[in-house]
Amino acid sequence: MLIIAAVVWIALHLGVAGSHLRDRVVRGIGEGPFRGAFAAVSIAALVWLSWSYKAAATTPLWHAAPWLLALLALAMLPACVLFVGSVTTPNPTAIGGEGTAAQPRGIQRITRHPMLWSFAIWAAVHIIGNGDTASLVFFGAFLITAVAGMPSIDAKLARRDPAAWSAVEAGTGIVPFAAIVAGRNRLVWNEIGWWRLGLGLSFWGLLLYLHPLIIGVSALPR
């Protein structure tokens, strides 16, 4: 059941969300109704996937050493900063981001997909840290969706408005810091804002504190 739910989740987001099928459906029913229906189906798929993960039998594949668990917990810090930046900075690649200025600012100078990268890091951290078959399927579904979703979103936006997308693509990159290293952009800390870094750090600390209370397992090595 977990494998079926994971396949449905991946197919929904990669086979529909950024595909030509989406374009045809939107032309038929409109952007608003499509987003509403897609959100409802996504929530149902997420509940099914989560329930299946909780109920699934699992087999250990490896054991993460304490030093590795510490590194994985630390890796969640940039994930939290990217997530905070993604929800506090207008982004043309985000849902409802149409009309956002093409000139990248803040966290977008690092990557034009900060939220998806935060999810990808989160999923990879839990796959490595848990080391069991059920986690591999569950978190693997999110990892595949996040990583493959980046070029899928890019292709969708390029089809929608080629001229506007060219301006976005010219100054940003998918891989974090790639556009900066290539000289197509530069890092401006003032645009990111120290308050976002502080909020990301606080969010990270809160997750570490709540993890054993909600999940039942500490995120830190014991």
C-alpha positions in Angstrom: 0.0 0.0 0.0 2.9 2.4 0.8 4.5 1.8 -2.5 1.2 2.4 -4.4 0.6 5.6 -2.4 4.1 6.8 -3.2 3.7 6.1 -6.9 0.3 8.0 -6.9 2.0 11.0 -5.1 4.8 11.1 -7.6 2.6 10.6 -10.6 0.2 13.3 -9.4 3.0 15.9 -9.1 5.2 15.0 -12.0 2.6 13.6 -14.4 0.0 16.3 -13.9 1.3 19.4 -12.1 4.0 20.5 -14.6 2.9 18.6 -17.6 1.1 19.4 -20.9 -1.9 17.6 -19.4 -2.1 20.4 -16.8 -2.1 22.9 -19.7 -5.0 21.2 -21.4 -7.0 20.9 -18.2 -6.4 24.5 -17.3 -7.6 25.6 -20.8 -10.8 23.6 -20.2 -11.7 24.6 -16.6 -9.5 27.6 -15.8 -6.5 28.2 -13.5 -8.5 28.7 -10.3 -10.6 25.6 -10.4 -7.6 23.5 -11.4 -5.6 24.8 -8.4 -8.4 24.1 -6.0 -9.0 20.6 -7.3 -5.3 19.8 -7.4 -4.8 21.0 -3.8 -7.7 18.8 -2.6 -6.4 15.8 -4.4 -2.8 16.5 -3.1 -4.1 16.7 0.5 -5.9 13.4 0.1 -2.8 11.8 -1.4 -0.6 13.1 1.4 -2.9 11.8 4.0 -3.0 8.4 2.3 0.8 8.3 1.9 1.3 9.3 5.6 -1.2 6.7 6.9 0.4 4.1 4.7 3.9 4.9 6.1 2.6 4.7 9.6 1.0 1.3 9.0 3.7 -0.2 6.8 6.0 -3.0 7.9 9.6 -2.1 7.5 13.1 -3.7 7.4 16.3 -2.0 8.6 18.9 -1.5 5.9 21.6 0.3 7.7 22.3 2.0 11.1 23.3 5.7 11.2 26.2 6.3 13.5 25.9 9.1 16.1 28.3 11.4 14.2 26.2 11.0 11.1 23.0 11.8 12.9 24.7 15.0 14.2 25.6 16.0 10.7 22.1 15.3 9.4 20.6 17.4 12.2 23.0 20.2 11.2 22.0 19.8 7.5 18.4 20.7 8.5 19.6 24.2 9.3 20.1 25.4 5.7 16.9 23.6 4.9 15.0 25.7 7.5 16.6 28.9 6.2 15.6 28.0 2.6 12.1 27.3 3.7 11.7 30.5 5.6 13.2 32.4 2.7 10.8 30.7 0.3 7.6 31.7 2.2 8.7 35.3 3.0 10.1 36.3 -0.5 7.9 36.6 -3.6 9.1 34.1 -6.1 8.0 33.6 -9.8 8.4 29.8 -9.4 6.0 29.6 -6.4 2.3 29.0 -6.6 0.6 32.3 -7.3 4.0 33.9 -8.2 2.8 35.1 -11.6 3.7 38.8 -12.0 6.6 38.7 -9.5 9.5 40.8 -10.7 11.8 38.8 -12.9 14.9 40.3 -11.3 15.9 37.7 -8.6 16.2 39.1 -5.1 17.1 37.7 -1.7 17.0 33.9 -1.4 16.3 33.6 -5.2 19.9 34.7 -5.8 20.9 31.4 -4.3 18.3 29.3 -6.0 15.0 29.9 -7.7 13.5 26.8 -6.0 14.3 27.4 -2.3 11.2 25.6 -1.0 11.7 22.5 -3.1 15.4 22.4 -2.0 14.3 22.6 1.7 12.0 19.6 1.1 14.7 17.7 -0.8 17.2 18.2 2.0 14.5 17.2 4.6 13.7 14.0 2.7 17.3 13.0 2.1 18.2 13.6 5.8 15.4 11.3 6.9 16.2 8.6 4.4 19.9 8.5 5.5 19.0 8.9 9.2 16.2 6.2 9.4 17.8 3.7 7.1 14.8 1.4 6.6 12.7 0.3 3.7 9.5 2.2 4.7 11.4 5.4 5.1 13.1 4.9 1.8 9.8 4.7 0.0 8.0 7.4 2.0 10.7 10.1 2.0 12.0 8.9 -1.4 8.6 10.0 -2.8 9.1 13.5 -1.5 12.8 13.6 -2.6 11.9 12.5 -6.2 9.0 15.0 -6.3 11.1 17.9 -5.1 14.2 17.3 -7.3 12.3 16.4 -10.5 9.7 19.1 -9.8 12.3 21.9 -10.3 12.9 21.4 -14.0 9.2 20.5 -14.4 8.1 23.9 -13.0 10.7 25.6 -15.1 9.3 24.0 -18.3 5.8 24.9 -17.3 6.7 28.6 -16.8 8.7 28.7 -20.0 5.7 27.5 -21.9 3.4 30.0 -20.2 5.5 33.1 -20.9 8.8 32.5 -22.7 10.0 36.1 -22.6 9.4 36.5 -18.8 10.9 33.2 -18.1 14.1 34.0 -20.0 14.7 37.0 -17.7 14.2 34.8 -14.6 16.4 32.0 -15.9 19.2 34.3 -16.9 19.8 35.5 -13.4 19.0 32.4 -11.3 19.9 28.7 -11.1 18.4 25.5 -9.9 21.4 24.3 -8.0 22.1 26.5 -5.0 24.8 29.1 -5.6 25.3 28.0 -9.2 24.3 31.3 -10.7 26.6 33.2 -8.3 29.6 30.9 -9.1 28.9 31.4 -12.8 28.9 35.2 -12.4 25.2 35.6 -13.4 24.3 36.9 -10.0 25.8 37.9 -6.6 24.9 37.3 -3.0 23.3 40.2 -1.2 22.9 39.5 2.5 20.8 42.6 3.1 18.1 41.4 0.7 17.9 38.0 2.5 17.8 39.8 5.8 19.3 38.8 9.0 15.8 38.4 10.4 15.2 35.6 7.9 18.4 33.9 9.0 17.4 34.3 12.6 13.9 33.0 11.9 15.4 30.0 10.1 17.7 29.3 13.0 14.7 29.5 15.4 12.6 27.2 13.2 15.5 24.7 13.2 15.8 24.8 17.0 12.0 24.4 17.3 12.0 21.3 15.1 14.8 19.7 17.1 12.9 20.4 20.3 9.5 19.2 19.0 10.8 16.1 17.2 10.8 13.7 20.1 7.5 15.2 21.4 5.6 14.8 18.1 7.5 12.0 16.3 8.6 10.1 19.4 12.3 9.9 18.4 15.0 12.5 19.0 16.6 14.1 16.0 19.9 14.3 17.8 22.3 11.4 18.6 21.8 9.9 22.0 
